[in-house]
Amino acid sequence: MYKIMIIEDDASIRRELYLLLKNASYEPAETALFTDLPQQIQKENPDLVLLDVNLPGESGLGVCRELRQFSDVPVIFVTSQNTSMDELECITSGGDDYISKPYQAPILLARIAAVLKR
């Protein structure tokens, strides 16, 4: 079973993602503390991270760049920012994929499965 860490500051979206992953036979992990996120990710040791861009205190882009200094865990950005420049910035910051909110659950699950196959 793959472990997927959810880093999302909106509690209702975080809960929705948690249930979606659980029902899809993944092992979801989540955090509601948005400090030292790269270290939290390292400690949790997930197979994949779902990462929001707009987080309290720091940007998900910065978290991903810092994470890339010591980890190659796959990162899928799940964000409300939806321009082509936002997508480009997510990918060039070290993200493996990008999906904008509101997402469609089957598409998000397909992208997770595709990234995990790599």
N, C-alpha and C positions, 0 to 999 in steps of 0.2 A: 504494500500500500504506500503510495506516494504521500509525503508530508508537504503541505502547502501553507506558507505563512501569509496571513492577510495583514497588510498595513494600510489601514483606512481609518480616517478620523471620524467619519460620520457613522455613529453607532448603528443606525438602522441598515445602512448599506453593508457594514461589517457583518452584522448578524445574518443578513440575506446571503452574503457570500459564504459565510460559515455553513449555513444550512444547505446551500447549493452544492458545496464541495462534499459535505458529509453524505448527502443523498446520492452523489456520484461516486461514492466509495473511495474518496480521498480522506486523508487525515488532516483536517484543518487545524491550524494554530493561529492565534491572533494576539495582538497587543493593543492596549489602550494607553500605553505610555509612549510618548513620542520624543524621547531623549535617548541618545546612544543607540540609535536604531541599527547601525551596522554591527555593533557588538551583540545586540539582541538577536539579530539574524544569525550571527555566527554561533551563538550559544544554542539557539533552537535547532540549527543544522537542518533546514528544510531542503526538499528537493526542488522547490520553486517558490518564488515570492511574487505575490500580487501587491503592487506598490502604487499608491496614489501619489500624484505630483504635489498637490496642495495640502501640506500637513502643517499643524501648528508648530511654530518654532523653526522648522527647517524644511527645505524643499526635498521632495522625493528624488529630484534630479541629483542633488548633492549627496543624498544617501546612497544612490546607485553608484555615483562616481567614487565615493569613499569605499563602498563595498567591493568594487572592482579592483581595489588595491591589494586585496587578499583573498578574494573568492570569485569563482566563476559560476555560482549558483544562478540558474536562469531567473530573469526578472521580466514580468509582464506588467507594464504600466496600465492601470485602469484609472482613467481620469476624465474630468468634465472638459478639459481643454481639448479642442477638437479641430484645430487648424493643421494644415500640412507642416507649418513651421513647428508647432507643438510636437507633432509626431516625429519630425526630424530630430528635434532636441532630445526627445526621449531615447531614440535609437543611438544617437551619437554620445549620449551620456552613459551608455553601457547596457541599455535595455535590450531584451531579446524580442519583444513584441509590444504592441500598443493596442489598446481597445478603448474607445471613448464611451462615456456614460451618456445616456442610458444604454447599457449593453443588453444584448439578447443572450439569455442564459445558454442556449445550445451553441451559439457562436463562441462565447467565452470558453465553454468546456472543450470545444473543438480546438481552439487555439492552445489551451493548456495541454491537451493531449499531444498536439503537434510539437510543442516546445519540449515536452518531456521525452519524446521519441528521439530527439537529436542527441 
